[in-house]
Amino acid sequence: MTMRRKCLAAVAVALGLVTALSAPASAAPAACAAPAPSTTHPGYLVLDPACDVSGAPFTPLTDSSGKAVSRVYTGVKDGAGYRVEVPLRWNGKLVVFAHGYRGTGNVVYADNPDLRAHYIDSGFAWASSSYATNGYDVGQGVRDSYALIDTFRQVTGRRARSVVMSGKSMGGHVTAVAIERFPHAFDAAMPYCGVLGDTKLYDYFLGAGVTAAALTRVKIDFPLTPAADYPVQWRAQAAQITAALGVKAGSAPVLTPAGRAWSRVVERLSGGPRPGFDSAFAYWNAVPSLTPYNDLPFLFGLYPGLSGGTGGIAPGNVTDNQYAYYRMADGPLPTVGELRLNAEVLRVRHTATADPGLAGIPRVEGRPSVPVLSLHDLGDLFVPFSMEQEYARRALANGRAGLFVSRAVRGVGHCDFTQAELTRGFDDLIRWVDTGRRPAGDAILDRRTVASDFFGCLFTDGSHPTFVSLACPAKSTFPPVPPRL
């Protein structure tokens, strides 16, 4: 099968996954309490944390004989639903789990971490919050997640002697900020597929949009205060751009020369040349964007101009590309095409920055005081691999590189990890805390290493069918990996 046919097959799988993920939740049965009005945020409703969004009850885990192996606790505090689970044989340690972005709806809900069963089997208790708000409100996520430590003590009558902070996607941003704002509360952290570069994520969205427009010669703008009809205007412009690129939501891309040039730009914006990028680019250009822009290919619904660069939460535009130089190749000198692109691309100046506290979009300093082990998919173009590299650079600049281990996984989707990959990451993090021995990671700041055909093989464990690249060699042929960035 040719590389192109493999990419098309990956797109078909992607479209099936998107359909499944976008299916509406079923109504809760009568046994679940009705959503309660928030006592802290008017207009919000808090779903009964004793029930899943599907209506299934949240009950203790059981062993093979059906006997409960844990106790569960639920409730609502300060406008946020919470869940707590404690194994009957508790080791005294707690994992606080932070969920990811859930859109801008008015219903908040608590759910379970991906590693729920592993936590309980390993003797760890865990706690999760709905947060009191939706949207990209990282500050609220930090406050509500930190509050779980005291909530745990109140509802169980026991105090955790060690606390690990973990979170996925936006919850990774919550995790990175929490361990910096409350450095004495946590003993370790495991973000994954996380927004570890704060507003750099919005710069990536901006770069993808403005370079697509420049390469297709479609004039666009960036309104700091978008008019009510701006989404209509952007859709019309995006239709011209995507047609000229050869991409369309719901179908595999058939790239034009401009589309191939844009692919090279996006590759470098999202983490640099690396295995599997062609399949990732095909996947994310077939996947529809988030509601209400699900008529557009994924990145086009994320253009920051749609919110004036605020992400719906910042006090002004946090995006900036005044000094960005967009590349399509890796030579020491710019190509003619790069010179033309950078001369014509729309330039945007920021009016706000990442917040040093918990307002707006909180800044990630990259100054951890506890061990941090993170995982990221190479092909994720929603929260790209470059977020991992940004955190590594900040940690290095702050003299904290020794406290950060990053692992690349050969997946294409967002948070596309197997249980084995997450389990190994968590177990290695805990062993690091217990023994002081830093585990192995990937050299994510070494461009040649990242670009090698087998990058990501060391910590990929399981099937990622939409990732198309050369197969990894047998594990036994890998040389020992030093514990480095």
C-alpha positions as CSV (number, residue, x, y, z in Angstrom):
1,M,0.0,0.0,0.0
2,T,1.4,3.4,-0.9
3,M,1.9,6.2,1.7
4,R,-0.9,8.2,0.1
5,R,-3.3,5.2,0.2
6,K,-2.3,4.6,3.9
7,C,-3.1,8.2,4.7
8,L,-6.5,8.0,3.0
9,A,-7.2,4.9,5.0
10,A,-6.2,6.8,8.2
11,V,-8.7,9.6,7.2
12,A,-11.5,7.1,6.9
13,V,-10.8,5.8,10.4
14,A,-10.6,9.4,11.6
15,L,-14.0,10.3,10.2
16,G,-15.5,7.3,12.0
17,L,-14.0,8.3,15.3
18,V,-15.3,11.9,14.9
19,T,-18.8,10.7,14.3
20,A,-18.7,8.5,17.4
21,L,-17.3,11.3,19.5
22,S,-19.9,13.8,18.4
23,A,-22.9,11.6,19.2
24,P,-25.2,13.2,21.7
25,A,-25.3,11.9,25.2
26,S,-28.5,10.0,26.1
27,A,-30.8,11.4,28.7
28,A,-30.2,10.6,32.4
29,P,-32.7,8.1,33.9
30,A,-35.1,9.0,36.7
31,A,-32.6,7.6,39.3
32,C,-30.3,10.5,38.7
33,A,-31.0,13.9,40.3
34,A,-31.9,16.7,38.0
35,P,-29.1,19.1,37.1
36,A,-28.9,21.7,39.9
37,P,-28.5,25.4,39.3
38,S,-25.0,26.6,40.2
39,T,-24.8,28.6,43.4
40,T,-21.7,30.5,42.2
41,H,-22.1,31.0,38.5
42,P,-25.6,32.1,37.4
43,G,-26.8,30.3,34.3
44,Y,-24.8,27.2,34.9
45,L,-26.2,23.8,35.8
46,V,-24.3,21.1,37.7
47,L,-24.9,17.5,36.5
48,D,-25.4,15.0,39.3
49,P,-21.9,13.7,39.9
50,A,-23.3,10.4,41.1
51,C,-24.3,9.8,37.4
52,D,-22.4,9.8,34.1
53,V,-23.6,12.0,31.3
54,S,-25.0,8.7,29.8
55,G,-27.1,8.2,32.9
56,A,-25.1,5.3,34.2
57,P,-24.5,5.5,37.9
58,F,-21.0,6.1,39.3
59,T,-20.3,3.0,41.5
60,P,-17.2,1.5,43.1
61,L,-15.0,-0.7,41.1
62,T,-15.4,-4.5,41.7
63,D,-13.2,-7.5,41.5
64,S,-13.8,-10.6,39.4
65,S,-16.4,-11.9,41.9
66,G,-18.3,-8.6,41.9
67,K,-17.2,-7.5,45.3
68,A,-16.4,-3.8,45.7
69,V,-12.8,-2.9,45.9
70,S,-13.3,0.8,46.6
71,R,-15.6,3.4,48.1
72,V,-16.9,6.4,46.2
73,Y,-18.0,9.8,47.3
74,T,-19.7,12.6,45.3
75,G,-21.1,16.0,45.9
76,V,-21.2,19.6,44.7
77,K,-19.1,22.3,46.3
78,D,-18.8,26.0,45.3
79,G,-20.6,25.3,42.0
80,A,-18.5,22.3,41.0
81,G,-19.4,18.7,41.0
82,Y,-16.7,16.3,42.4
83,R,-16.0,12.6,42.5
84,V,-13.7,10.8,44.9
85,E,-12.7,7.1,44.9
86,V,-10.6,5.4,47.6
87,P,-9.4,1.8,47.3
88,L,-10.2,-0.4,50.3
89,R,-6.5,-1.0,50.6
90,W,-5.4,2.7,50.3
91,N,-1.7,3.5,50.2
92,G,-2.2,7.0,51.6
93,K,-1.6,8.7,48.2
94,L,-4.0,10.8,46.1
95,V,-4.2,11.6,42.4
96,V,-6.0,14.9,41.5
97,F,-7.2,14.6,37.9
98,A,-8.1,17.6,35.7
99,H,-10.3,17.1,32.6
100,G,-9.9,18.8,29.3
101,Y,-11.8,21.5,27.3
102,R,-15.6,20.9,27.1
103,G,-16.8,23.7,24.9
104,T,-18.8,26.6,26.1
105,G,-22.1,25.0,27.2
106,N,-23.8,25.8,30.5
107,V,-23.7,22.3,32.0
108,V,-20.7,21.1,34.0
109,Y,-20.1,17.5,35.0
110,A,-17.5,15.4,36.8
111,D,-16.2,12.2,35.3
112,N,-13.5,9.5,35.8
113,P,-9.8,9.7,34.9
114,D,-8.4,7.5,32.1
115,L,-6.3,5.5,34.6
116,R,-9.1,5.0,37.2
117,A,-8.7,1.2,37.4
118,H,-5.0,1.4,37.5
119,Y,-5.0,4.0,40.3
120,I,-7.3,1.8,42.4
121,D,-5.4,-1.4,41.6
122,S,-2.2,0.3,42.7
123,G,-3.6,1.6,46.0
124,F,-4.1,5.2,44.9
125,A,-7.2,7.3,45.6
126,W,-8.3,9.8,43.1
127,A,-10.5,12.9,42.9
128,S,-11.8,14.9,39.9
129,S,-13.9,18.1,39.5
130,S,-16.3,19.3,36.9
131,Y,-14.9,22.8,37.4
132,A,-17.6,25.5,38.1
133,T,-17.3,26.8,34.5
134,N,-16.7,25.6,30.9
135,G,-14.8,27.3,28.2
136,Y,-11.0,27.8,28.3
137,D,-11.1,28.8,32.0
138,V,-7.8,27.3,33.2
139,G,-7.8,29.5,36.3
140,Q,-11.1,28.0,37.5
141,G,-9.8,24.6,36.7
142,V,-6.8,25.2,38.9
143,R,-8.9,26.5,41.8
144,D,-11.4,23.7,41.7
145,S,-8.7,21.0,41.3
146,Y,-6.6,22.4,44.2
147,A,-9.7,22.5,46.4
148,L,-10.1,18.8,45.9
149,I,-7.3,18.1,48.3
150,D,-9.3,19.6,51.2
151,T,-12.5,18.1,49.9
152,F,-10.9,14.7,50.0
153,R,-10.0,15.2,53.6
154,Q,-13.5,16.4,54.5
155,V,-15.4,13.6,52.8
156,T,-13.1,10.7,53.7
157,G,-11.9,11.9,57.1
158,R,-8.4,11.1,56.0
159,R,-5.5,13.3,54.8
160,A,-3.4,12.2,51.8
161,R,0.2,12.0,52.6
162,S,1.2,12.5,49.0
163,V,-0.6,14.2,46.1
164,V,0.0,13.7,42.3
165,M,-1.5,16.2,39.9
166,S,-2.5,14.9,36.5
167,G,-4.6,16.3,33.6
168,K,-5.2,15.9,29.9
169,S,-5.4,18.6,27.1
170,M,-6.6,21.8,28.8
171,G,-6.2,19.8,32.0
172,G,-2.5,19.6,31.2
173,H,-2.5,23.4,31.3
174,V,-4.3,23.2,34.6
175,T,-1.7,20.7,35.9
176,A,1.3,22.8,34.8
177,V,-0.1,25.9,36.4
178,A,-1.3,24.2,39.6
179,I,2.1,22.8,40.5
180,E,3.6,26.3,40.1
181,R,1.0,28.3,41.9
182,F,0.7,25.8,44.8
183,P,4.2,24.2,44.8
184,H,3.9,22.7,48.3
185,A,0.7,20.9,47.6
186,F,1.9,18.4,45.1
187,D,4.7,15.8,44.9
188,A,4.6,15.1,41.2
189,A,2.7,15.8,38.0
190,M,1.7,13.9,34.9
191,P,0.2,16.2,32.2
192,Y,-0.6,14.5,28.8
193,C,-1.6,16.0,25.5
194,G,-1.3,19.2,27.5
195,V,-1.3,22.9,26.6
196,L,2.1,23.4,28.2
197,G,2.9,26.5,26.2
198,D,-0.1,28.6,27.3
199,T,-0.8,31.4,24.7
200,K,1.7,29.8,22.3
201,L,-1.2,27.5,21.4
202,Y,-3.1,30.5,20.0
203,D,0.0,31.7,18.1
204,Y,0.0,28.3,16.4
205,F,-3.7,28.6,15.5
206,L,-3.0,32.1,14.2
207,G,0.0,31.0,12.2
208,A,-1.9,28.2,10.6
209,G,-4.7,30.6,9.5
210,V,-2.7,33.5,8.2
211,T,-0.2,31.3,6.3
212,A,-3.0,29.4,4.6
213,A,-4.5,32.7,3.5
214,A,-1.2,34.1,2.3
215,L,-0.4,31.0,0.3
216,T,-3.7,31.1,-1.5
217,R,-3.8,34.9,-1.9
218,V,-7.0,35.3,0.0
219,K,-7.2,38.6,1.9
220,I,-8.2,38.2,5.6
221,D,-8.2,40.4,8.6
222,F,-8.0,40.0,12.4
223,P,-10.7,42.1,14.2
224,L,-9.9,42.8,17.8
225,T,-13.6,43.2,18.4
226,P,-15.3,40.9,15.9
227,A,-18.7,42.1,14.5
228,A,-21.7,39.9,14.8
229,D,-21.4,38.9,11.1
230,Y,-17.7,38.1,11.3
231,P,-18.2,34.3,11.4
232,V,-20.2,34.6,8.1
233,Q,-17.3,36.6,6.6
234,W,-14.7,34.1,7.9
235,R,-16.6,31.1,6.5
236,A,-16.7,32.7,3.1
237,Q,-13.0,33.4,3.2
238,A,-12.2,30.0,4.6
239,A,-14.2,28.4,1.7
240,Q,-11.9,30.2,-0.8
241,I,-8.8,29.2,1.1
242,T,-9.6,25.6,1.6
243,A,-10.7,25.1,-2.0
244,A,-7.3,26.6,-3.1
245,L,-5.5,24.3,-0.7
246,G,-7.4,21.2,-1.7
247,V,-8.8,20.4,1.7
248,K,-12.5,19.9,2.7
249,A,-14.1,18.7,6.0
250,G,-15.3,15.2,5.7
251,S,-13.1,14.0,2.9
252,A,-9.4,13.2,2.3
253,P,-7.4,16.2,1.1
254,V,-6.3,16.4,-2.5
255,L,-3.5,19.0,-2.1
256,T,-2.7,21.6,-4.6
257,P,0.8,23.1,-4.8
258,A,-0.4,25.8,-2.2
259,G,-1.7,23.0,0.0
260,R,1.6,21.1,-0.1
261,A,3.4,24.3,0.8
262,W,1.0,24.9,3.7
263,S,1.5,21.4,4.9
264,R,5.3,22.1,5.2
265,V,4.5,25.3,7.1
266,V,2.2,23.5,9.6
267,E,4.7,20.7,10.1
268,R,7.3,23.2,11.3
269,L,4.8,25.2,13.4
270,S,3.6,22.1,15.2
271,G,6.9,20.6,16.2
272,G,9.2,20.2,13.1
273,P,9.7,17.4,10.6
274,R,8.9,14.1,12.3
275,P,7.5,10.7,11.4
276,G,3.9,10.3,10.6
277,F,3.2,13.9,9.8
278,D,1.6,13.3,6.4
279,S,-1.0,11.0,8.0
280,A,-1.6,13.6,10.7
281,F,-2.1,16.4,8.2
282,A,-4.5,14.2,6.2
283,Y,-6.4,13.3,9.4
284,W,-6.8,16.8,10.8
285,N,-7.8,18.3,7.4
286,A,-10.6,15.7,7.0
287,V,-11.9,16.1,10.6
288,P,-14.5,18.8,11.0
289,S,-13.8,21.6,13.4
290,L,-15.5,22.2,16.8
291,T,-19.1,23.4,16.9
292,P,-20.3,25.8,15.6
293,Y,-17.6,25.7,12.9
294,N,-18.0,22.0,12.2
295,D,-18.6,22.8,8.5
296,L,-14.9,23.8,8.2
297,P,-11.7,21.6,8.3
298,F,-10.4,21.5,11.8
299,L,-7.9,24.3,12.1
300,F,-10.0,26.8,10.2
301,G,-12.6,26.7,13.0
302,L,-9.9,27.7,15.5
303,Y,-8.8,30.9,13.8
304,P,-8.2,33.3,16.8
305,G,-9.7,36.2,14.9
306,L,-13.1,34.7,15.6
307,S,-12.8,35.6,19.3
308,G,-10.6,38.7,18.8
309,G,-7.7,36.6,20.0
310,T,-9.1,36.2,23.5
311,G,-10.0,32.5,23.5
312,G,-13.2,33.7,25.1
313,I,-11.4,34.3,28.4
314,A,-8.5,36.7,28.1
315,P,-8.9,40.5,28.5
316,G,-7.5,41.2,25.0
317,N,-5.8,39.6,22.1
318,V,-3.0,37.2,23.3
319,T,-1.8,36.2,19.8
320,D,1.2,37.7,18.1
321,N,3.2,37.0,15.0
322,Q,5.0,40.3,14.5
323,Y,8.4,38.6,14.5
324,A,7.4,35.1,13.5
325,Y,9.3,33.8,10.5
326,Y,7.4,31.0,8.8
327,R,9.4,28.2,7.2
328,M,8.7,25.6,4.6
329,A,12.2,24.1,4.6
330,D,15.1,23.6,7.0
331,G,18.0,25.1,5.1
332,P,20.2,27.8,6.6
333,L,18.8,30.4,4.1
334,P,15.2,31.3,3.3
335,T,13.8,30.1,0.0
336,V,12.1,32.4,-2.5
337,G,8.7,31.0,-1.4
338,E,9.4,31.7,2.2
339,L,10.5,35.3,1.5
340,R,7.3,35.8,-0.4
341,L,5.1,34.2,2.3
342,N,6.6,36.2,5.1
343,A,6.3,39.4,3.1
344,E,2.6,38.9,2.4
345,V,1.3,37.2,5.6
346,L,-1.0,39.1,7.8
347,R,0.8,40.4,11.0
348,V,-1.0,40.6,14.3
349,R,0.1,42.4,17.5
350,H,-0.9,41.2,20.9
351,T,-2.8,43.5,23.3
352,A,-2.8,41.1,26.3
353,T,-0.4,38.4,27.6
354,A,-0.6,35.2,29.6
355,D,-1.6,36.0,33.1
356,P,0.9,35.5,36.0
357,G,-2.0,34.6,38.3
358,L,-5.1,32.7,37.6
359,A,-7.0,35.2,35.5
360,G,-7.4,35.1,31.7
361,I,-5.1,32.5,30.2
362,P,-2.6,31.7,33.1
363,R,1.1,31.6,32.2
364,V,3.1,28.4,32.5
365,E,6.5,29.5,33.7
366,G,8.2,26.2,33.1
367,R,9.5,26.3,36.6
368,P,8.4,23.0,38.2
369,S,9.5,22.1,41.7
370,V,8.4,18.5,41.5
371,P,9.0,15.7,39.0
372,V,7.0,16.1,35.8
373,L,6.5,13.3,33.3
374,S,4.5,14.2,30.2
375,L,3.2,12.3,27.1
376,H,2.3,13.8,23.7
377,D,1.2,12.4,20.3
378,L,3.5,13.3,17.4
379,G,0.5,13.8,15.1
380,D,-1.7,15.9,17.3
381,L,-2.5,19.1,15.4
382,F,-5.1,20.3,17.9
383,V,-2.7,20.7,20.8
384,P,0.5,20.2,18.8
385,F,3.7,18.5,19.8
386,S,5.3,21.9,19.9
387,M,3.6,22.6,23.2
388,E,5.8,19.9,24.7
389,Q,8.9,21.5,23.2
390,E,7.9,24.9,24.5
391,Y,7.7,23.6,28.1
392,A,11.0,21.8,27.7
393,R,12.7,25.1,26.5
394,R,11.2,27.0,29.4
395,A,12.3,24.4,31.9
396,L,15.8,24.4,30.4
397,A,16.0,28.2,30.6
398,N,14.9,28.1,34.2
399,G,17.4,25.4,35.2
400,R,14.6,22.9,35.8
401,A,15.3,20.5,32.8
402,G,16.2,17.7,35.2
403,L,12.6,17.8,36.6
404,F,10.9,17.3,33.2
405,V,10.7,14.0,31.2
406,S,8.8,14.0,27.9
407,R,7.7,11.0,25.9
408,A,6.6,11.0,22.3
409,V,3.9,8.6,21.2
410,R,3.3,7.7,17.6
411,G,-0.4,8.7,17.5
412,V,-2.4,11.1,15.3
413,G,-5.5,12.0,17.3
414,H,-5.7,14.3,20.3
415,C,-4.9,12.4,23.6
416,D,-4.5,9.2,21.5
417,F,-2.9,7.0,24.1
418,T,-3.3,3.4,25.0
419,Q,-3.7,2.3,28.6
420,A,-0.3,0.7,28.5
421,E,1.4,4.0,27.5
422,L,-0.4,6.0,30.3
423,T,0.2,3.2,32.8
424,R,3.9,3.0,32.1
425,G,4.2,6.8,32.3
426,F,2.4,6.9,35.7
427,D,4.3,4.0,37.2
428,D,7.6,5.5,36.1
429,L,6.7,8.9,37.6
430,I,5.8,7.3,40.9
431,R,9.1,5.3,40.9
432,W,10.9,8.6,40.2
433,V,9.3,10.1,43.2
434,D,10.0,7.1,45.4
435,T,13.6,6.4,44.4
436,G,14.9,9.7,43.0
437,R,16.0,8.1,39.8
438,R,14.8,10.0,36.8
439,P,13.2,7.8,34.1
440,A,14.1,7.8,30.4
441,G,12.4,10.2,28.0
442,D,12.8,11.4,24.4
443,A,15.2,14.1,23.2
444,I,12.4,16.4,22.0
445,L,14.6,19.4,21.5
446,D,17.0,17.6,19.2
447,R,15.8,18.3,15.7
448,R,17.6,15.5,14.1
449,T,16.4,13.0,16.7
450,V,12.8,14.2,16.2
451,A,13.1,13.9,12.4
452,S,14.4,10.4,12.5
453,D,12.2,7.6,11.1
454,F,11.8,5.8,14.4
455,F,11.3,8.7,16.7
456,G,8.5,7.9,19.2
457,C,9.0,4.2,19.0
458,L,10.5,3.9,22.5
459,F,7.3,4.8,24.4
460,T,4.6,3.8,21.9
461,D,2.9,0.6,23.2
462,G,-0.1,-0.5,21.3
463,S,-2.1,0.2,18.1
464,H,-2.5,3.7,16.6
465,P,-4.1,2.8,13.3
466,T,-4.3,6.4,11.9
467,F,-0.5,7.0,12.3
468,V,1.2,6.0,9.1
469,S,5.0,5.8,9.0
470,L,7.8,3.2,8.9
471,A,7.2,0.4,11.4
472,C,9.2,0.5,14.6
473,P,11.9,-2.1,14.9
474,A,11.7,-4.8,17.6
475,K,12.1,-3.4,21.1
476,S,15.0,-5.6,21.7
477,T,17.1,-3.8,19.1
478,F,16.8,-0.4,20.8
479,P,19.9,0.9,22.6
480,P,19.6,2.0,26.2
481,V,18.0,5.4,26.5
482,P,19.7,8.1,28.7
483,P,17.3,10.1,30.9
484,R,17.4,13.3,28.9
485,L,15.0,15.8,27.2
